[in-house]
Amino acid sequence: MKSSSPSTRKDTDPRPSPLPRSVWVLSWVSFFADISSEMMYPILPLFLVGSLGASETQLGAMEGGAVLLVSLMSAAAGFRSDRPGRLGGRVRWLHWGYGLPVFGKGIIAFATFWPLVFVGRMLDRFGKGLRGAPRDALIVDAVTSEQRGRAFGLHRAFDTAGALVGVLVSAFLLWFLTGTPDTPSGLVDIGHVATETPGWVYRTIFGVSAVLGLSSWALTFFVCEPDAERNIEEIESHASTHEQPRREGEVSTKRPRWMLPRAYWAVIAMLVLFSLANSSDTFLLLRVRELGFSSWAVVLAYAAFNVTYAAISYPIGALSDRIGRWKLIASGWIVYAIVYAMFAVLPASSNWGVWPLMAIYGVYMALTDGVGKALIADFAPKDARGTALGLYYGLTGITTFLASLLAGVIWQWYGSKWALLAGTFFAILALIAMLIASRSREQGEIKP
């Protein structure tokens, strides 16, 4: 029998309700932020390993440390953003979160040795950690449960469209400043070939990236705190969020914000297990370079990833609202395992395979990123959404740090093949865990 709540009206109306203004503003904020970030991201490993002489282990430690810092700050910012009062609220975290990366990119632009790049990268990621969970909680606050997949899909589409623009601008600047370098085919010595692109070219792009980041920071001042009465018509479906009327003389048993439902932790456990496979994407870019691609071609290959990611994020998010999230996430993990295995065994003589593999990798991201956040929101109590999302970032960040460090060590000692196959192995483990947990999902414990 249908509920008499206002959601009944949606069942008879085939048209989806429009997303709120705040979701669109936050999507534009992320669009411009990713233009800035993705101008730098695909060429940073080339700059570090080729121009500054860093090793793959140092690269893995830096990128893993960056992810770890994001995770820790996301957990702290998410928890704080749930609190009312001077230290609470979500929007203030956006101002700092989108402002600090501008300074971090500026430091990287002037770096002449890799530890200084590490400092700039940490400042950039510190800002990302401050903004992630509060921003996602703002999106959840603004929409109903039936809109979550679409809302996160739209945000990821804008975010990734910005990344695509940033990558293309970076590729254009590489081409404009250096021309099209002749790169020998086959396996190459990364440290020597990368010197074909002078360090000042990378620094110029990093500087432009920092300047463009100011536009994203400025847009955060158009974001407002959500109305306290927003979503008042939404019916919470989880028993852990229901509060019974307090009887006279009865001691309050209100749940602390950090005590999240059992189903939430069941979901987190599987997502954390998969993150052991999910090392930094910089290793894929190094693999592309190893297969004989020039610097600007590496950036274009990364653009192929962003094209598919941006194109299907919104429809995938909307699909997750209708058929459930787990099916799409499982499909994404399968795609991930296949892509990493193919990159591991791809011969240099068939390096054209990089293009379809990077495009397929974008499909994996669309199937898991925004859908995963919507899944976390499905199990987050209304008064602890920032905390729930922050813990998700925090725990997966710690395991991603370990995955990146492990990938760097394996790469340096045993080669790229085994480093990438390690990612495939952990992805398969996560899929097995999901199959084992399928009975619990069927019983409704972790259903969405």
Rosetta blueprint (number, residue, H / E / L):
1 M L
2 K L
3 S L
4 S L
5 S L
6 P L
7 S H
8 T H
9 R H
10 K H
11 D H
12 T L
13 D L
14 P L
15 R L
16 P L
17 S L
18 P L
19 L L
20 P L
21 R H
22 S H
23 V H
24 W H
25 V H
26 L H
27 S H
28 W H
29 V H
30 S H
31 F H
32 F H
33 A H
34 D H
35 I H
36 S H
37 S H
38 E H
39 M H
40 M H
41 Y H
42 P H
43 I H
44 L H
45 P H
46 L H
47 F H
48 L H
49 V H
50 G H
51 S H
52 L L
53 G L
54 A L
55 S L
56 E H
57 T H
58 Q H
59 L H
60 G H
61 A H
62 M H
63 E H
64 G H
65 G H
66 A H
67 V H
68 L H
69 L H
70 V H
71 S H
72 L H
73 M H
74 S H
75 A H
76 A H
77 A H
78 G H
79 F H
80 R H
81 S H
82 D L
83 R L
84 P L
85 G L
86 R L
87 L L
88 G L
89 G L
90 R L
91 V H
92 R H
93 W H
94 L H
95 H H
96 W H
97 G H
98 Y H
99 G H
100 L H
101 P H
102 V H
103 F H
104 G H
105 K H
106 G H
107 I H
108 I H
109 A H
110 F L
111 A L
112 T L
113 F L
114 W H
115 P H
116 L H
117 V H
118 F H
119 V H
120 G H
121 R H
122 M H
123 L H
124 D H
125 R H
126 F H
127 G H
128 K H
129 G H
130 L H
131 R H
132 G H
133 A H
134 P H
135 R H
136 D H
137 A H
138 L H
139 I H
140 V H
141 D H
142 A H
143 V L
144 T L
145 S H
146 E H
147 Q H
148 R H
149 G H
150 R H
151 A H
152 F H
153 G H
154 L H
155 H H
156 R H
157 A H
158 F H
159 D H
160 T H
161 A H
162 G H
163 A H
164 L H
165 V H
166 G H
167 V H
168 L H
169 V H
170 S H
171 A H
172 F H
173 L H
174 L H
175 W H
176 F H
177 L H
178 T H
179 G L
180 T L
181 P L
182 D L
183 T L
184 P L
185 S L
186 G L
187 L L
188 V L
189 D L
190 I H
191 G H
192 H H
193 V H
194 A H
195 T H
196 E H
197 T L
198 P L
199 G H
200 W H
201 V H
202 Y H
203 R H
204 T H
205 I H
206 F H
207 G H
208 V H
209 S H
210 A H
211 V H
212 L H
213 G H
214 L H
215 S H
216 S H
217 W H
218 A H
219 L H
220 T H
221 F H
222 F H
223 V L
224 C L
225 E L
226 P L
227 D L
228 A L
229 E L
230 R L
231 N L
232 I L
233 E L
234 E L
235 I L
236 E L
237 S L
238 H L
239 A H
240 S H
241 T H
242 H L
243 E L
244 Q L
245 P L
246 R L
247 R L
248 E L
249 G L
250 E L
251 V L
252 S L
253 T L
254 K L
255 R L
256 P L
257 R L
258 W L
259 M L
260 L L
261 P L
262 R H
263 A H
264 Y H
265 W H
266 A H
267 V H
268 I H
269 A H
270 M H
271 L H
272 V H
273 L H
274 F H
275 S H
276 L L
277 A L
278 N L
279 S L
280 S L
281 D L
282 T H
283 F H
284 L H
285 L H
286 L H
287 R H
288 V H
289 R H
290 E H
291 L L
292 G L
293 F L
294 S L
295 S H
296 W H
297 A H
298 V H
299 V H
300 L H
301 A H
302 Y H
303 A H
304 A H
305 F H
306 N H
307 V H
308 T H
309 Y H
310 A H
311 A H
312 I H
313 S H
314 Y H
315 P H
316 I H
317 G H
318 A H
319 L H
320 S H
321 D H
322 R H
323 I H
324 G L
325 R L
326 W H
327 K H
328 L H
329 I H
330 A H
331 S H
332 G H
333 W H
334 I H
335 V H
336 Y H
337 A H
338 I H
339 V H
340 Y H
341 A H
342 M H
343 F H
344 A H
345 V H
346 L L
347 P L
348 A H
349 S H
350 S H
351 N H
352 W H
353 G H
354 V H
355 W H
356 P H
357 L H
358 M H
359 A H
360 I H
361 Y H
362 G H
363 V H
364 Y H
365 M H
366 A H
367 L H
368 T H
369 D H
370 G H
371 V H
372 G H
373 K H
374 A H
375 L H
376 I H
377 A H
378 D H
379 F L
380 A L
381 P L
382 K H
383 D H
384 A H
385 R H
386 G H
387 T H
388 A H
389 L H
390 G H
391 L H
392 Y H
393 Y H
394 G H
395 L H
396 T H
397 G H
398 I H
399 T H
400 T H
401 F H
402 L H
403 A H
404 S H
405 L H
406 L H
407 A H
408 G H
409 V H
410 I H
411 W H
412 Q H
413 W H
414 Y H
415 G L
416 S H
417 K H
418 W H
419 A H
420 L H
421 L H
422 A H
423 G H
424 T H
425 F H
426 F H
427 A H
428 I H
429 L H
430 A H
431 L H
432 I H
433 A H
434 M H
435 L H
436 I H
437 A L
438 S H
439 R H
440 S H
441 R H
442 E H
443 Q L
444 G L
445 E L
446 I L
447 K L
448 P L
